[in-house]
Amino acid sequence: MTDPQLPPPYGAVPPPAAPPAPSVPPGPAGTVPPVPRAPGFAAPGYATPGYTTPGQAAPDYTAPPGAYQVPVGGYSTPGGAYAVPETAPQPSKLTGVLSLVFALVATVVTPIVAAFASYEVGRRVPEAIVRLNSDDLSSLSVLSPARDQVLWAEISFWAGTILGIAAIVFGIIAIARKRGRGQGIGALVVAVVGPAIFLFVAGVALGAGAAAGGVGLYS
Protein backbone atom coordinates (compact mmCIF):
# COMPACT_ATOMS: atom_id res chain seq x y z
CA MET A 1 0.00 0.00 0.00
CA THR A 2 1.07 3.55 -0.66
CA ASP A 3 1.16 6.33 1.83
CA PRO A 4 -1.74 8.73 1.25
CA GLN A 5 0.55 11.64 2.03
CA LEU A 6 2.96 10.74 -0.79
CA PRO A 7 2.13 11.74 -4.37
CA PRO A 8 0.68 8.96 -6.52
CA PRO A 9 3.06 7.06 -8.76
CA TYR A 10 3.45 7.97 -12.38
CA GLY A 11 0.47 6.89 -14.51
CA ALA A 12 -1.95 6.28 -11.65
CA VAL A 13 -5.43 7.76 -11.85
CA PRO A 14 -6.22 9.92 -8.86
CA PRO A 15 -9.41 9.00 -6.97
CA PRO A 16 -12.48 11.20 -7.54
CA ALA A 17 -12.93 14.03 -5.16
CA ALA A 18 -15.86 13.93 -2.72
CA PRO A 19 -18.80 16.20 -3.60
CA PRO A 20 -18.95 19.40 -1.65
CA ALA A 21 -21.39 19.56 1.25
CA PRO A 22 -24.58 21.47 0.57
CA SER A 23 -24.43 24.96 1.73
CA VAL A 24 -27.02 26.05 4.25
CA PRO A 25 -27.93 29.68 4.16
CA PRO A 26 -27.22 31.36 7.38
CA GLY A 27 -30.27 32.10 9.50
CA PRO A 28 -30.90 34.57 12.18
CA ALA A 29 -28.66 34.51 15.17
CA GLY A 30 -29.58 31.82 17.69
CA THR A 31 -31.67 29.70 15.26
CA VAL A 32 -31.03 26.18 13.96
CA PRO A 33 -31.24 25.71 10.20
CA PRO A 34 -33.86 23.27 8.96
CA VAL A 35 -32.75 19.68 8.39
CA PRO A 36 -33.90 18.01 5.15
CA ARG A 37 -36.35 15.18 5.77
CA ALA A 38 -36.93 11.95 3.90
CA PRO A 39 -39.89 11.90 1.44
CA GLY A 40 -43.18 10.91 3.10
CA PHE A 41 -42.24 12.26 6.53
CA ALA A 42 -43.89 15.47 7.65
CA ALA A 43 -42.29 17.45 10.40
CA PRO A 44 -43.83 20.54 11.96
CA GLY A 45 -43.57 23.35 9.51
CA TYR A 46 -42.91 21.11 6.48
CA ALA A 47 -45.56 20.11 3.93
CA THR A 48 -45.45 16.60 2.46
CA PRO A 49 -47.42 15.75 -0.74
CA GLY A 50 -50.60 13.82 0.14
CA TYR A 51 -50.73 14.96 3.77
CA THR A 52 -52.23 17.99 5.48
CA THR A 53 -50.44 19.79 8.26
CA PRO A 54 -52.14 21.98 10.85
CA GLY A 55 -53.05 25.30 9.35
CA GLN A 56 -52.82 24.02 5.76
CA ALA A 57 -55.91 23.85 3.50
CA ALA A 58 -57.12 20.39 2.41
CA PRO A 59 -56.11 19.44 -1.12
CA ASP A 60 -58.77 19.54 -3.83
CA TYR A 61 -59.60 16.00 -5.07
CA THR A 62 -62.25 16.96 -7.60
CA ALA A 63 -61.80 15.46 -11.04
CA PRO A 64 -60.57 17.81 -13.72
CA PRO A 65 -62.98 18.89 -16.46
CA GLY A 66 -63.60 16.13 -19.02
CA ALA A 67 -62.63 13.26 -16.71
CA TYR A 68 -64.94 10.21 -16.36
CA GLN A 69 -67.18 10.40 -13.30
CA VAL A 70 -69.35 7.69 -11.64
CA PRO A 71 -73.06 8.59 -11.91
CA VAL A 72 -74.85 9.59 -8.74
CA GLY A 73 -76.62 6.60 -7.17
CA GLY A 74 -74.35 4.00 -8.78
CA TYR A 75 -74.90 1.97 -11.91
CA SER A 76 -78.44 0.85 -12.76
CA THR A 77 -79.31 -2.59 -14.11
CA PRO A 78 -80.12 -2.67 -17.84
CA GLY A 79 -83.78 -2.99 -18.74
CA GLY A 80 -83.52 -6.46 -20.27
CA ALA A 81 -81.28 -7.99 -17.59
CA TYR A 82 -82.32 -11.15 -15.75
CA ALA A 83 -83.91 -10.55 -12.36
CA VAL A 84 -84.58 -13.21 -9.74
CA PRO A 85 -88.38 -13.64 -9.52
CA GLU A 86 -90.00 -13.15 -6.16
CA THR A 87 -91.30 -16.39 -4.70
CA ALA A 88 -94.97 -16.08 -3.80
CA PRO A 89 -96.13 -17.83 -0.61
CA GLN A 90 -97.57 -21.27 -1.24
CA PRO A 91 -101.30 -21.52 -0.47
CA SER A 92 -102.36 -23.87 2.30
CA LYS A 93 -103.46 -27.38 1.29
CA LEU A 94 -105.67 -27.86 4.34
CA THR A 95 -108.90 -27.65 2.33
CA GLY A 96 -107.82 -30.40 -0.06
CA VAL A 97 -106.60 -32.60 2.77
CA LEU A 98 -109.88 -32.23 4.66
CA SER A 99 -111.91 -33.10 1.57
CA LEU A 100 -109.84 -36.25 1.01
CA VAL A 101 -110.18 -37.30 4.67
CA PHE A 102 -113.96 -36.86 4.57
CA ALA A 103 -114.20 -38.86 1.36
CA LEU A 104 -112.09 -41.73 2.73
CA VAL A 105 -114.10 -41.93 5.95
CA ALA A 106 -117.37 -41.92 4.01
CA THR A 107 -116.16 -44.57 1.56
CA VAL A 108 -114.17 -46.88 3.85
CA VAL A 109 -115.26 -46.52 7.49
CA THR A 110 -119.02 -46.23 7.14
CA PRO A 111 -119.35 -49.27 4.79
CA ILE A 112 -117.45 -51.38 7.32
CA VAL A 113 -119.84 -50.38 10.12
CA ALA A 114 -122.81 -50.96 7.83
CA ALA A 115 -121.45 -54.38 6.85
CA PHE A 116 -121.35 -55.62 10.45
CA ALA A 117 -124.81 -54.22 11.18
CA SER A 118 -126.31 -55.64 7.97
CA TYR A 119 -124.87 -59.07 8.62
CA GLU A 120 -126.51 -59.19 12.07
CA VAL A 121 -129.80 -57.97 10.64
CA GLY A 122 -129.77 -60.66 7.96
CA ARG A 123 -128.87 -63.36 10.47
CA ARG A 124 -131.76 -62.51 12.84
CA VAL A 125 -134.52 -61.88 10.30
CA PRO A 126 -135.18 -65.55 9.32
CA GLU A 127 -135.69 -66.54 12.93
CA ALA A 128 -138.09 -63.61 13.43
CA ILE A 129 -140.08 -64.62 10.34
CA VAL A 130 -140.52 -68.18 11.61
CA ARG A 131 -141.58 -67.15 15.10
CA LEU A 132 -144.07 -64.49 14.05
CA ASN A 133 -147.54 -65.26 12.77
CA SER A 134 -148.47 -64.54 9.21
CA ASP A 135 -150.61 -61.60 10.33
CA ASP A 136 -147.69 -59.90 12.05
CA LEU A 137 -145.24 -60.06 9.16
CA SER A 138 -144.72 -56.34 8.81
CA SER A 139 -141.41 -54.66 8.22
CA LEU A 140 -141.10 -53.31 11.75
CA SER A 141 -142.10 -56.55 13.44
CA VAL A 142 -139.64 -58.57 11.36
CA LEU A 143 -136.80 -56.20 12.19
CA SER A 144 -137.66 -55.90 15.89
CA PRO A 145 -135.14 -58.59 17.00
CA ALA A 146 -132.37 -56.60 15.26
CA ARG A 147 -133.47 -53.07 16.11
CA ASP A 148 -130.02 -52.09 17.45
CA GLN A 149 -128.28 -53.35 14.33
CA VAL A 150 -130.79 -51.53 12.12
CA LEU A 151 -130.08 -48.33 14.04
CA TRP A 152 -126.31 -48.70 13.49
CA ALA A 153 -126.88 -49.32 9.79
CA GLU A 154 -128.96 -46.14 9.51
CA ILE A 155 -126.38 -44.11 11.44
CA SER A 156 -123.59 -45.30 9.16
CA PHE A 157 -125.69 -44.51 6.08
CA TRP A 158 -126.47 -40.93 7.09
CA ALA A 159 -122.94 -40.31 8.38
CA GLY A 160 -121.53 -41.49 5.07
CA THR A 161 -123.96 -39.27 3.18
CA ILE A 162 -123.04 -36.15 5.18
CA LEU A 163 -119.31 -36.82 4.93
CA GLY A 164 -119.58 -37.48 1.20
CA ILE A 165 -121.36 -34.16 0.60
CA ALA A 166 -118.78 -32.34 2.73
CA ALA A 167 -115.97 -34.00 0.75
CA ILE A 168 -117.50 -32.86 -2.54
CA VAL A 169 -117.93 -29.26 -1.32
CA PHE A 170 -114.41 -29.02 0.11
CA GLY A 171 -112.98 -30.68 -2.97
CA ILE A 172 -114.58 -28.11 -5.27
CA ILE A 173 -113.26 -25.26 -3.10
CA ALA A 174 -109.77 -26.78 -3.06
CA ILE A 175 -109.71 -27.10 -6.85
CA ALA A 176 -111.10 -23.60 -7.49
CA ARG A 177 -108.74 -21.83 -5.05
CA LYS A 178 -105.72 -24.09 -5.68
CA ARG A 179 -105.51 -25.19 -2.06
CA GLY A 180 -104.57 -28.80 -2.63
CA ARG A 181 -105.92 -29.46 -6.13
CA GLY A 182 -104.63 -33.04 -6.20
CA GLN A 183 -106.30 -33.93 -2.92
CA GLY A 184 -109.49 -32.17 -4.03
CA ILE A 185 -109.69 -34.14 -7.29
CA GLY A 186 -109.06 -37.39 -5.43
CA ALA A 187 -111.76 -36.51 -2.89
CA LEU A 188 -114.31 -35.88 -5.64
CA VAL A 189 -113.60 -39.21 -7.28
CA VAL A 190 -113.78 -41.14 -4.00
CA ALA A 191 -116.91 -39.33 -2.84
CA VAL A 192 -118.75 -40.08 -6.08
CA VAL A 193 -117.86 -43.78 -5.92
CA GLY A 194 -118.61 -43.98 -2.18
CA PRO A 195 -122.41 -44.55 -2.31
CA ALA A 196 -122.05 -47.45 -4.74
CA ILE A 197 -119.46 -49.07 -2.48
CA PHE A 198 -121.67 -48.56 0.57
CA LEU A 199 -124.73 -50.18 -1.03
CA PHE A 200 -122.72 -53.06 -2.44
CA VAL A 201 -121.02 -53.89 0.87
CA ALA A 202 -124.25 -53.57 2.88
CA GLY A 203 -126.19 -55.76 0.40
CA VAL A 204 -123.53 -58.48 0.36
CA ALA A 205 -123.34 -58.50 4.17
CA LEU A 206 -127.13 -58.62 4.48
CA GLY A 207 -127.33 -61.57 2.09
CA ALA A 208 -124.52 -63.39 3.86
CA GLY A 209 -126.24 -62.87 7.21
CA ALA A 210 -129.60 -64.11 5.90
CA ALA A 211 -127.92 -67.21 4.47
CA ALA A 212 -126.18 -67.90 7.77
CA GLY A 213 -129.45 -67.41 9.69
CA GLY A 214 -131.38 -69.73 7.39
CA VAL A 215 -128.78 -72.47 7.64
CA GLY A 216 -128.74 -72.21 11.44
CA LEU A 217 -132.55 -72.29 11.58
CA TYR A 218 -132.96 -75.48 9.57
CA SER A 219 -129.88 -77.32 10.78
Beta strands, then each sheet from edge to edge (+ up, - down):
end
